[in-house]
Each structure stands twice: as structure tokens, then as C-alpha cells.
């Protein structure tokens, strides 16, 4: 999310029940905005972004394990 500054939070919503939960994951990426994302299986994939400088990295969040992982090829 973004308030007065970039935040480092992630929420999910169940469209059937309307329940919202915050995902507290290990080792999240640096706060950023203007990133791209999509879903692949049970993972949320995040690419790039901006915090005053542009990122050229790729992370995925395993939504079942609540764990971020960085793609080593993007380093």
C-alpha cells in the first residue's frame, strides 16, 4: 500500500466471505510503488517498482506459506 510513504503490507480478501486478512510474510521486498504483479498458481508474482530509484527484481509470494522469495536471476 501507500500512504504518505511506500508501505510494506499485503492483504488478501476472500470474495465469497468478504474476510480480509493481512499476510505477514518473511523477508518482504523493500517498500515500493508502480510495480507489476499477477498470480501464478498459489503465488503472487511481483516485478520491479520504484522508490525514487527503479527496481529490476522479481519476487513471488507463496500465499499458502506466507513466504516471499526473490528470483536469483533478477540480481
PDB file of N, CA, C and O in Angstrom:
ATOM      1  N   UNK A   1       0.810  -1.188   0.000  1.00  0.00           N
ATOM      2  CA  UNK A   1       0.000   0.000   0.000  1.00  0.00           C
ATOM      3  C   UNK A   1       0.854   1.252   0.000  1.00  0.00           C
ATOM      4  O   UNK A   1       2.083   1.193   0.011  1.00  0.00           O
ATOM      5  N   UNK A   2       0.187   2.365  -0.012  1.00  0.00           N
ATOM      6  CA  UNK A   2       0.889   3.644   0.003  1.00  0.00           C
ATOM      7  C   UNK A   2       0.065   4.640   0.789  1.00  0.00           C
ATOM      8  O   UNK A   2      -1.123   4.827   0.524  1.00  0.00           O
ATOM      9  N   UNK A   3       0.699   5.273   1.751  1.00  0.00           N
ATOM     10  CA  UNK A   3       0.107   6.374   2.487  1.00  0.00           C
ATOM     11  C   UNK A   3       0.931   7.601   2.140  1.00  0.00           C
ATOM     12  O   UNK A   3       1.062   7.947   0.966  1.00  0.00           O
ATOM     13  N   UNK A   4       1.483   8.257   3.139  1.00  0.00           N
ATOM     14  CA  UNK A   4       2.398   9.370   2.900  1.00  0.00           C
ATOM     15  C   UNK A   4       3.733   8.849   2.374  1.00  0.00           C
ATOM     16  O   UNK A   4       4.534   9.606   1.826  1.00  0.00           O
ATOM     17  N   UNK A   5       3.958   7.563   2.546  1.00  0.00           N
ATOM     18  CA  UNK A   5       5.170   6.910   2.048  1.00  0.00           C
ATOM     19  C   UNK A   5       4.809   5.505   1.579  1.00  0.00           C
ATOM     20  O   UNK A   5       3.699   5.029   1.820  1.00  0.00           O
ATOM     21  N   UNK A   6       5.741   4.851   0.913  1.00  0.00           N
ATOM     22  CA  UNK A   6       5.501   3.480   0.460  1.00  0.00           C
ATOM     23  C   UNK A   6       5.419   2.566   1.677  1.00  0.00           C
ATOM     24  O   UNK A   6       6.210   2.695   2.611  1.00  0.00           O
ATOM     25  N   UNK A   7       4.468   1.648   1.664  1.00  0.00           N
ATOM     26  CA  UNK A   7       4.281   0.710   2.765  1.00  0.00           C
ATOM     27  C   UNK A   7       4.754  -0.675   2.349  1.00  0.00           C
ATOM     28  O   UNK A   7       4.992  -0.943   1.171  1.00  0.00           O
ATOM     29  N   UNK A   8       4.881  -1.529   3.318  1.00  0.00           N
ATOM     30  CA  UNK A   8       5.374  -2.880   3.077  1.00  0.00           C
ATOM     31  C   UNK A   8       4.322  -3.872   3.568  1.00  0.00           C
ATOM     32  O   UNK A   8       4.624  -4.757   4.369  1.00  0.00           O
ATOM     33  N   UNK A   9       3.081  -3.723   3.083  1.00  0.00           N
ATOM     34  CA  UNK A   9       1.999  -4.555   3.564  1.00  0.00           C
ATOM     35  C   UNK A   9       1.338  -5.315   2.417  1.00  0.00           C
ATOM     36  O   UNK A   9       1.444  -4.935   1.251  1.00  0.00           O
ATOM     37  N   UNK A  10       0.663  -6.384   2.777  1.00  0.00           N
ATOM     38  CA  UNK A  10      -0.015  -7.216   1.790  1.00  0.00           C
ATOM     39  C   UNK A  10      -1.270  -7.786   2.437  1.00  0.00           C
ATOM     40  O   UNK A  10      -1.208  -8.359   3.524  1.00  0.00           O
ATOM     41  N   UNK A  11      -2.406  -7.627   1.768  1.00  0.00           N
ATOM     42  CA  UNK A  11      -3.681  -8.112   2.276  1.00  0.00           C
ATOM     43  C   UNK A  11      -4.328  -9.023   1.240  1.00  0.00           C
ATOM     44  O   UNK A  11      -4.104  -8.871   0.040  1.00  0.00           O
ATOM     45  N   UNK A  12      -5.126  -9.965   1.711  1.00  0.00           N
ATOM     46  CA  UNK A  12      -5.924 -10.793   0.803  1.00  0.00           C
ATOM     47  C   UNK A  12      -7.378 -10.709   1.239  1.00  0.00           C
ATOM     48  O   UNK A  12      -7.679 -10.493   2.413  1.00  0.00           O
ATOM     49  N   UNK A  13      -8.271 -10.884   0.276  1.00  0.00           N
ATOM     50  CA  UNK A  13      -9.703 -10.885   0.572  1.00  0.00           C
ATOM     51  C   UNK A  13     -10.330 -12.138  -0.034  1.00  0.00           C
ATOM     52  O   UNK A  13     -10.033 -12.509  -1.170  1.00  0.00           O
ATOM     53  N   UNK A  14     -11.194 -12.776   0.735  1.00  0.00           N
ATOM     54  CA  UNK A  14     -11.954 -13.915   0.245  1.00  0.00           C
ATOM     55  C   UNK A  14     -13.222 -13.353  -0.386  1.00  0.00           C
ATOM     56  O   UNK A  14     -14.065 -12.813   0.329  1.00  0.00           O
ATOM     57  N   UNK A  15     -13.384 -13.465  -1.707  1.00  0.00           N
ATOM     58  CA  UNK A  15     -14.547 -12.855  -2.364  1.00  0.00           C
ATOM     59  C   UNK A  15     -15.880 -13.493  -1.979  1.00  0.00           C
ATOM     60  O   UNK A  15     -16.931 -12.882  -2.171  1.00  0.00           O
ATOM     61  N   UNK A  16     -15.854 -14.697  -1.444  1.00  0.00           N
ATOM     62  CA  UNK A  16     -17.091 -15.372  -1.046  1.00  0.00           C
ATOM     63  C   UNK A  16     -17.547 -14.885   0.330  1.00  0.00           C
ATOM     64  O   UNK A  16     -18.718 -14.558   0.524  1.00  0.00           O
ATOM     65  N   UNK A  17     -16.611 -14.842   1.285  1.00  0.00           N
ATOM     66  CA  UNK A  17     -16.967 -14.477   2.660  1.00  0.00           C
ATOM     67  C   UNK A  17     -16.760 -12.996   2.953  1.00  0.00           C
ATOM     68  O   UNK A  17     -17.338 -12.463   3.900  1.00  0.00           O
ATOM     69  N   UNK A  18     -15.936 -12.326   2.141  1.00  0.00           N
ATOM     70  CA  UNK A  18     -15.620 -10.923   2.392  1.00  0.00           C
ATOM     71  C   UNK A  18     -14.591 -10.725   3.487  1.00  0.00           C
ATOM     72  O   UNK A  18     -14.337  -9.592   3.894  1.00  0.00           O
ATOM     73  N   UNK A  19     -13.993 -11.806   3.971  1.00  0.00           N
ATOM     74  CA  UNK A  19     -12.999 -11.713   5.036  1.00  0.00           C
ATOM     75  C   UNK A  19     -11.681 -11.192   4.469  1.00  0.00           C
ATOM     76  O   UNK A  19     -11.172 -11.701   3.471  1.00  0.00           O
ATOM     77  N   UNK A  20     -11.142 -10.169   5.125  1.00  0.00           N
ATOM     78  CA  UNK A  20      -9.859  -9.584   4.745  1.00  0.00           C
ATOM     79  C   UNK A  20      -8.832  -9.997   5.784  1.00  0.00           C
ATOM     80  O   UNK A  20      -9.088  -9.926   6.986  1.00  0.00           O
ATOM     81  N   UNK A  21      -7.666 -10.429   5.315  1.00  0.00           N
ATOM     82  CA  UNK A  21      -6.597 -10.769   6.265  1.00  0.00           C
ATOM     83  C   UNK A  21      -5.285 -10.189   5.773  1.00  0.00           C
ATOM     84  O   UNK A  21      -5.027 -10.107   4.572  1.00  0.00           O
ATOM     85  N   UNK A  22      -4.470  -9.792   6.724  1.00  0.00           N
ATOM     86  CA  UNK A  22      -3.144  -9.298   6.373  1.00  0.00           C
ATOM     87  C   UNK A  22      -2.200 -10.483   6.311  1.00  0.00           C
ATOM     88  O   UNK A  22      -2.210 -11.344   7.191  1.00  0.00           O
ATOM     89  N   UNK A  23      -1.390 -10.522   5.272  1.00  0.00           N
ATOM     90  CA  UNK A  23      -0.396 -11.577   5.119  1.00  0.00           C
ATOM     91  C   UNK A  23       0.913 -11.057   5.693  1.00  0.00           C
ATOM     92  O   UNK A  23       1.489 -10.097   5.181  1.00  0.00           O
ATOM     93  N   UNK A  24       1.371 -11.689   6.745  1.00  0.00           N
ATOM     94  CA  UNK A  24       2.641 -11.340   7.378  1.00  0.00           C
ATOM     95  C   UNK A  24       3.667 -12.337   6.871  1.00  0.00           C
ATOM     96  O   UNK A  24       3.712 -13.472   7.346  1.00  0.00           O
ATOM     97  N   UNK A  25       4.473 -11.943   5.936  1.00  0.00           N
ATOM     98  CA  UNK A  25       5.409 -12.869   5.297  1.00  0.00           C
ATOM     99  C   UNK A  25       6.840 -12.586   5.731  1.00  0.00           C
ATOM    100  O   UNK A  25       7.184 -11.460   6.092  1.00  0.00           O
ATOM    101  N   UNK A  26       7.663 -13.616   5.691  1.00  0.00           N
ATOM    102  CA  UNK A  26       9.093 -13.489   5.982  1.00  0.00           C
ATOM    103  C   UNK A  26       9.787 -12.751   4.852  1.00  0.00           C
ATOM    104  O   UNK A  26       9.442 -12.945   3.687  1.00  0.00           O
ATOM    105  N   UNK A  27      10.752 -11.914   5.173  1.00  0.00           N
ATOM    106  CA  UNK A  27      11.640 -11.261   4.206  1.00  0.00           C
ATOM    107  C   UNK A  27      10.909 -10.583   3.043  1.00  0.00           C
ATOM    108  O   UNK A  27      11.173 -10.916   1.887  1.00  0.00           O
ATOM    109  N   UNK A  28      10.006  -9.652   3.314  1.00  0.00           N
ATOM    110  CA  UNK A  28       9.324  -8.972   2.204  1.00  0.00           C
ATOM    111  C   UNK A  28      10.285  -8.073   1.432  1.00  0.00           C
ATOM    112  O   UNK A  28      11.310  -7.660   1.975  1.00  0.00           O
ATOM    113  N   UNK A  29       9.972  -7.766   0.178  1.00  0.00           N
ATOM    114  CA  UNK A  29      10.821  -6.856  -0.586  1.00  0.00           C
ATOM    115  C   UNK A  29      10.739  -5.444  -0.004  1.00  0.00           C
ATOM    116  O   UNK A  29       9.852  -5.135   0.792  1.00  0.00           O
ATOM    117  N   UNK A  30      11.680  -4.599  -0.416  1.00  0.00           N
ATOM    118  CA  UNK A  30      11.674  -3.208   0.031  1.00  0.00           C
ATOM    119  C   UNK A  30      10.354  -2.557  -0.361  1.00  0.00           C
ATOM    120  O   UNK A  30       9.778  -2.906  -1.391  1.00  0.00           O
ATOM    121  N   UNK A  31       9.863  -1.607   0.452  1.00  0.00           N
ATOM    122  CA  UNK A  31       8.638  -0.892   0.060  1.00  0.00           C
ATOM    123  C   UNK A  31       8.814  -0.253  -1.310  1.00  0.00           C
ATOM    124  O   UNK A  31       9.899   0.226  -1.640  1.00  0.00           O
ATOM    125  N   UNK A  32       7.744  -0.244  -2.113  1.00  0.00           N
ATOM    126  CA  UNK A  32       7.825   0.266  -3.477  1.00  0.00           C
ATOM    127  C   UNK A  32       6.439   0.603  -4.002  1.00  0.00           C
ATOM    128  O   UNK A  32       5.429   0.237  -3.401  1.00  0.00           O
ATOM    129  N   UNK A  33       6.401   1.284  -5.094  1.00  0.00           N
ATOM    130  CA  UNK A  33       5.168   1.592  -5.812  1.00  0.00           C
ATOM    131  C   UNK A  33       5.434   1.386  -7.294  1.00  0.00           C
ATOM    132  O   UNK A  33       6.577   1.179  -7.702  1.00  0.00           O
ATOM    133  N   UNK A  34       4.380   1.442  -8.098  1.00  0.00           N
ATOM    134  CA  UNK A  34       4.480   1.295  -9.561  1.00  0.00           C
ATOM    135  C   UNK A  34       5.055  -0.049  -9.997  1.00  0.00           C
ATOM    136  O   UNK A  34       5.677  -0.140 -11.056  1.00  0.00           O
ATOM    137  N   UNK A  35       4.855  -1.085  -9.199  1.00  0.00           N
ATOM    138  CA  UNK A  35       5.317  -2.417  -9.582  1.00  0.00           C
ATOM    139  C   UNK A  35       4.218  -3.128 -10.357  1.00  0.00           C
ATOM    140  O   UNK A  35       3.075  -2.672 -10.391  1.00  0.00           O
ATOM    141  N   UNK A  36       4.565  -4.232 -10.969  1.00  0.00           N
ATOM    142  CA  UNK A  36       3.606  -5.061 -11.688  1.00  0.00           C
ATOM    143  C   UNK A  36       3.420  -6.355 -10.917  1.00  0.00           C
ATOM    144  O   UNK A  36       4.335  -6.815 -10.235  1.00  0.00           O
ATOM    145  N   UNK A  37       2.244  -6.938 -11.022  1.00  0.00           N
ATOM    146  CA  UNK A  37       2.004  -8.178 -10.310  1.00  0.00           C
ATOM    147  C   UNK A  37       0.951  -9.011 -10.998  1.00  0.00           C
ATOM    148  O   UNK A  37       0.168  -8.517 -11.809  1.00  0.00           O
ATOM    149  N   UNK A  38       0.947 -10.275 -10.663  1.00  0.00           N
ATOM    150  CA  UNK A  38      -0.040 -11.201 -11.191  1.00  0.00           C
ATOM    151  C   UNK A  38       0.003 -12.486 -10.387  1.00  0.00           C
ATOM    152  O   UNK A  38       0.858 -12.651  -9.517  1.00  0.00           O
ATOM    153  N   UNK A  39      -0.906 -13.388 -10.670  1.00  0.00           N
ATOM    154  CA  UNK A  39      -0.975 -14.653  -9.956  1.00  0.00           C
ATOM    155  C   UNK A  39      -0.541 -15.795 -10.853  1.00  0.00           C
ATOM    156  O   UNK A  39      -0.840 -15.819 -12.047  1.00  0.00           O
ATOM    157  N   UNK A  40       0.163 -16.730 -10.263  1.00  0.00           N
ATOM    158  CA  UNK A  40       0.593 -17.943 -10.941  1.00  0.00           C
ATOM    159  C   UNK A  40       0.415 -19.083  -9.948  1.00  0.00           C
ATOM    160  O   UNK A  40       1.201 -19.222  -9.011  1.00  0.00           O
ATOM    161  N   UNK A  41      -0.599 -19.886 -10.146  1.00  0.00           N
ATOM    162  CA  UNK A  41      -0.908 -20.934  -9.172  1.00  0.00           C
ATOM    163  C   UNK A  41      -1.243 -20.302  -7.833  1.00  0.00           C
ATOM    164  O   UNK A  41      -2.085 -19.407  -7.761  1.00  0.00           O
ATOM    165  N   UNK A  42      -0.600 -20.754  -6.789  1.00  0.00           N
ATOM    166  CA  UNK A  42      -0.826 -20.210  -5.447  1.00  0.00           C
ATOM    167  C   UNK A  42       0.146 -19.118  -5.079  1.00  0.00           C
ATOM    168  O   UNK A  42       0.350 -18.837  -3.898  1.00  0.00           O
ATOM    169  N   UNK A  43       0.756 -18.489  -6.088  1.00  0.00           N
ATOM    170  CA  UNK A  43       1.753 -17.456  -5.822  1.00  0.00           C
ATOM    171  C   UNK A  43       1.353 -16.117  -6.434  1.00  0.00           C
ATOM    172  O   UNK A  43       0.742 -16.057  -7.500  1.00  0.00           O
ATOM    173  N   UNK A  44       1.713 -15.053  -5.732  1.00  0.00           N
ATOM    174  CA  UNK A  44       1.615 -13.701  -6.252  1.00  0.00           C
ATOM    175  C   UNK A  44       3.004 -13.327  -6.732  1.00  0.00           C
ATOM    176  O   UNK A  44       3.963 -13.413  -5.966  1.00  0.00           O
ATOM    177  N   UNK A  45       3.130 -12.912  -7.984  1.00  0.00           N
ATOM    178  CA  UNK A  45       4.419 -12.563  -8.575  1.00  0.00           C
ATOM    179  C   UNK A  45       4.501 -11.042  -8.675  1.00  0.00           C
ATOM    180  O   UNK A  45       3.588 -10.405  -9.199  1.00  0.00           O
ATOM    181  N   UNK A  46       5.593 -10.458  -8.175  1.00  0.00           N
ATOM    182  CA  UNK A  46       5.808  -9.013  -8.195  1.00  0.00           C
ATOM    183  C   UNK A  46       7.081  -8.688  -8.957  1.00  0.00           C
ATOM    184  O   UNK A  46       8.119  -9.311  -8.732  1.00  0.00           O
ATOM    185  N   UNK A  47       7.007  -7.719  -9.855  1.00  0.00           N
ATOM    186  CA  UNK A  47       8.178  -7.324 -10.628  1.00  0.00           C
ATOM    187  C   UNK A  47       8.394  -5.827 -10.520  1.00  0.00           C
ATOM    188  O   UNK A  47       7.457  -5.035 -10.623  1.00  0.00           O
ATOM    189  N   UNK A  48       9.662  -5.451 -10.308  1.00  0.00           N
ATOM    190  CA  UNK A  48      10.085  -4.066 -10.404  1.00  0.00           C
ATOM    191  C   UNK A  48       9.453  -3.149  -9.385  1.00  0.00           C
ATOM    192  O   UNK A  48       9.110  -3.559  -8.276  1.00  0.00           O
ATOM    193  N   UNK A  49       9.306  -1.902  -9.783  1.00  0.00           N
ATOM    194  CA  UNK A  49       8.747  -0.884  -8.922  1.00  0.00           C
ATOM    195  C   UNK A  49       9.668   0.316  -8.831  1.00  0.00           C
ATOM    196  O   UNK A  49      10.659   0.425  -9.553  1.00  0.00           O
ATOM    197  N   UNK A  50       9.314   1.213  -7.927  1.00  0.00           N
ATOM    198  CA  UNK A  50      10.005   2.498  -7.828  1.00  0.00           C
ATOM    199  C   UNK A  50       9.928   2.988  -6.392  1.00  0.00           C
ATOM    200  O   UNK A  50       8.871   2.907  -5.766  1.00  0.00           O
ATOM    201  N   UNK A  51      11.026   3.492  -5.867  1.00  0.00           N
ATOM    202  CA  UNK A  51      11.042   4.136  -4.554  1.00  0.00           C
ATOM    203  C   UNK A  51      11.881   5.409  -4.595  1.00  0.00           C
ATOM    204  O   UNK A  51      12.422   5.833  -3.574  1.00  0.00           O
ATOM    205  N   UNK A  52      11.987   6.012  -5.765  1.00  0.00           N
ATOM    206  CA  UNK A  52      12.932   7.098  -6.021  1.00  0.00           C
ATOM    207  C   UNK A  52      13.988   6.592  -6.996  1.00  0.00           C
ATOM    208  O   UNK A  52      14.581   7.364  -7.749  1.00  0.00           O
ATOM    209  N   UNK A  53      14.209   5.286  -6.967  1.00  0.00           N
ATOM    210  CA  UNK A  53      15.049   4.561  -7.921  1.00  0.00           C
ATOM    211  C   UNK A  53      14.214   3.398  -8.444  1.00  0.00           C
ATOM    212  O   UNK A  53      13.321   2.910  -7.752  1.00  0.00           O
ATOM    213  N   UNK A  54      14.503   2.955  -9.657  1.00  0.00           N
ATOM    214  CA  UNK A  54      13.758   1.852 -10.253  1.00  0.00           C
ATOM    215  C   UNK A  54      14.353   0.516  -9.834  1.00  0.00           C
ATOM    216  O   UNK A  54      15.572   0.351  -9.791  1.00  0.00           O
ATOM    217  N   UNK A  55      13.472  -0.443  -9.522  1.00  0.00           N
ATOM    218  CA  UNK A  55      13.882  -1.808  -9.213  1.00  0.00           C
ATOM    219  C   UNK A  55      13.781  -2.655 -10.471  1.00  0.00           C
ATOM    220  O   UNK A  55      12.901  -2.443 -11.305  1.00  0.00           O
ATOM    221  N   UNK A  56      14.679  -3.607 -10.602  1.00  0.00           N
ATOM    222  CA  UNK A  56      14.645  -4.580 -11.691  1.00  0.00           C
ATOM    223  C   UNK A  56      14.752  -5.966 -11.054  1.00  0.00           C
ATOM    224  O   UNK A  56      15.673  -6.730 -11.345  1.00  0.00           O
ATOM    225  N   UNK A  57      13.792  -6.271 -10.181  1.00  0.00           N
ATOM    226  CA  UNK A  57      13.843  -7.541  -9.460  1.00  0.00           C
ATOM    227  C   UNK A  57      12.492  -8.235  -9.535  1.00  0.00           C
ATOM    228  O   UNK A  57      11.482  -7.631  -9.897  1.00  0.00           O
ATOM    229  N   UNK A  58      12.496  -9.498  -9.192  1.00  0.00           N
ATOM    230  CA  UNK A  58      11.301 -10.329  -9.275  1.00  0.00           C
ATOM    231  C   UNK A  58      11.153 -11.077  -7.960  1.00  0.00           C
ATOM    232  O   UNK A  58      12.081 -11.755  -7.520  1.00  0.00           O
ATOM    233  N   UNK A  59       9.990 -10.957  -7.332  1.00  0.00           N
ATOM    234  CA  UNK A  59       9.675 -11.681  -6.110  1.00  0.00           C
ATOM    235  C   UNK A  59       8.409 -12.480  -6.344  1.00  0.00           C
ATOM    236  O   UNK A  59       7.570 -12.117  -7.168  1.00  0.00           O
ATOM    237  N   UNK A  60       8.283 -13.568  -5.612  1.00  0.00           N
ATOM    238  CA  UNK A  60       6.992 -14.224  -5.594  1.00  0.00           C
ATOM    239  C   UNK A  60       6.643 -14.554  -4.157  1.00  0.00           C
ATOM    240  O   UNK A  60       7.516 -14.851  -3.343  1.00  0.00           O
ATOM    241  N   UNK A  61       5.360 -14.498  -3.857  1.00  0.00           N
ATOM    242  CA  UNK A  61       4.840 -14.763  -2.530  1.00  0.00           C
ATOM    243  C   UNK A  61       4.030 -16.036  -2.600  1.00  0.00           C
ATOM    244  O   UNK A  61       3.017 -16.101  -3.296  1.00  0.00           O
ATOM    245  N   UNK A  62       4.473 -17.045  -1.883  1.00  0.00           N
ATOM    246  CA  UNK A  62       3.689 -18.263  -1.779  1.00  0.00           C
ATOM    247  C   UNK A  62       2.562 -17.966  -0.797  1.00  0.00           C
ATOM    248  O   UNK A  62       2.804 -17.885   0.407  1.00  0.00           O
ATOM    249  N   UNK A  63       1.355 -17.805  -1.280  1.00  0.00           N
ATOM    250  CA  UNK A  63       0.237 -17.396  -0.443  1.00  0.00           C
ATOM    251  C   UNK A  63      -0.194 -18.481   0.535  1.00  0.00           C
ATOM    252  O   UNK A  63      -0.916 -18.194   1.490  1.00  0.00           O
ATOM    253  N   UNK A  64       0.230 -19.707   0.317  1.00  0.00           N
ATOM    254  CA  UNK A  64      -0.089 -20.780   1.252  1.00  0.00           C
ATOM    255  C   UNK A  64       0.902 -20.842   2.397  1.00  0.00           C
ATOM    256  O   UNK A  64       0.551 -21.241   3.507  1.00  0.00           O
ATOM    257  N   UNK A  65       2.135 -20.450   2.134  1.00  0.00           N
ATOM    258  CA  UNK A  65       3.179 -20.492   3.165  1.00  0.00           C
ATOM    259  C   UNK A  65       3.502 -19.117   3.735  1.00  0.00           C
ATOM    260  O   UNK A  65       4.280 -19.009   4.682  1.00  0.00           O
ATOM    261  N   UNK A  66       2.910 -18.057   3.165  1.00  0.00           N
ATOM    262  CA  UNK A  66       3.175 -16.680   3.602  1.00  0.00           C
ATOM    263  C   UNK A  66       4.675 -16.382   3.589  1.00  0.00           C
ATOM    264  O   UNK A  66       5.221 -15.852   4.557  1.00  0.00           O
ATOM    265  N   UNK A  67       5.322 -16.724   2.494  1.00  0.00           N
ATOM    266  CA  UNK A  67       6.762 -16.529   2.398  1.00  0.00           C
ATOM    267  C   UNK A  67       7.133 -15.907   1.065  1.00  0.00           C
ATOM    268  O   UNK A  67       6.714 -16.383   0.010  1.00  0.00           O
ATOM    269  N   UNK A  68       7.927 -14.835   1.117  1.00  0.00           N
ATOM    270  CA  UNK A  68       8.457 -14.190  -0.095  1.00  0.00           C
ATOM    271  C   UNK A  68       9.726 -14.909  -0.502  1.00  0.00           C
ATOM    272  O   UNK A  68      10.481 -15.386   0.345  1.00  0.00           O
ATOM    273  N   UNK A  69       9.953 -14.982  -1.786  1.00  0.00           N
ATOM    274  CA  UNK A  69      11.235 -15.473  -2.295  1.00  0.00           C
ATOM    275  C   UNK A  69      11.655 -14.589  -3.446  1.00  0.00           C
ATOM    276  O   UNK A  69      10.827 -14.183  -4.261  1.00  0.00           O
ATOM    277  N   UNK A  70      12.936 -14.289  -3.515  1.00  0.00           N
ATOM    278  CA  UNK A  70      13.468 -13.466  -4.585  1.00  0.00           C
ATOM    279  C   UNK A  70      14.042 -14.367  -5.665  1.00  0.00           C
ATOM    280  O   UNK A  70      14.736 -15.340  -5.372  1.00  0.00           O
ATOM    281  N   UNK A  71      13.749 -14.040  -6.905  1.00  0.00           N
ATOM    282  CA  UNK A  71      14.291 -14.791  -8.030  1.00  0.00           C
ATOM    283  C   UNK A  71      15.758 -14.419  -8.196  1.00  0.00           C
ATOM    284  O   UNK A  71      16.074 -13.256  -8.447  1.00  0.00           O
ATOM    285  N   UNK A  72      16.654 -15.386  -8.059  1.00  0.00           N
ATOM    286  CA  UNK A  72      18.095 -15.121  -8.127  1.00  0.00           C
ATOM    287  C   UNK A  72      18.508 -14.592  -9.491  1.00  0.00           C
ATOM    288  O   UNK A  72      19.502 -13.871  -9.582  1.00  0.00           O
ATOM    289  N   UNK A  73      17.791 -14.918 -10.545  1.00  0.00           N
ATOM    290  CA  UNK A  73      18.153 -14.469 -11.889  1.00  0.00           C
ATOM    291  C   UNK A  73      17.961 -12.959 -12.062  1.00  0.00           C
ATOM    292  O   UNK A  73      18.509 -12.368 -12.992  1.00  0.00           O
ATOM    293  N   UNK A  74      17.184 -12.335 -11.170  1.00  0.00           N
ATOM    294  CA  UNK A  74      16.941 -10.903 -11.314  1.00  0.00           C
ATOM    295  C   UNK A  74      17.995 -10.056 -10.600  1.00  0.00           C
ATOM    296  O   UNK A  74      17.915  -8.828 -10.618  1.00  0.00           O
ATOM    297  N   UNK A  75      18.976 -10.695  -9.977  1.00  0.00           N
ATOM    298  CA  UNK A  75      20.032  -9.940  -9.274  1.00  0.00           C
ATOM    299  C   UNK A  75      21.113  -9.488 -10.231  1.00  0.00           C
ATOM    300  O   UNK A  75      22.075  -8.843  -9.815  1.00  0.00           O
TER     301      UNK A  75
END
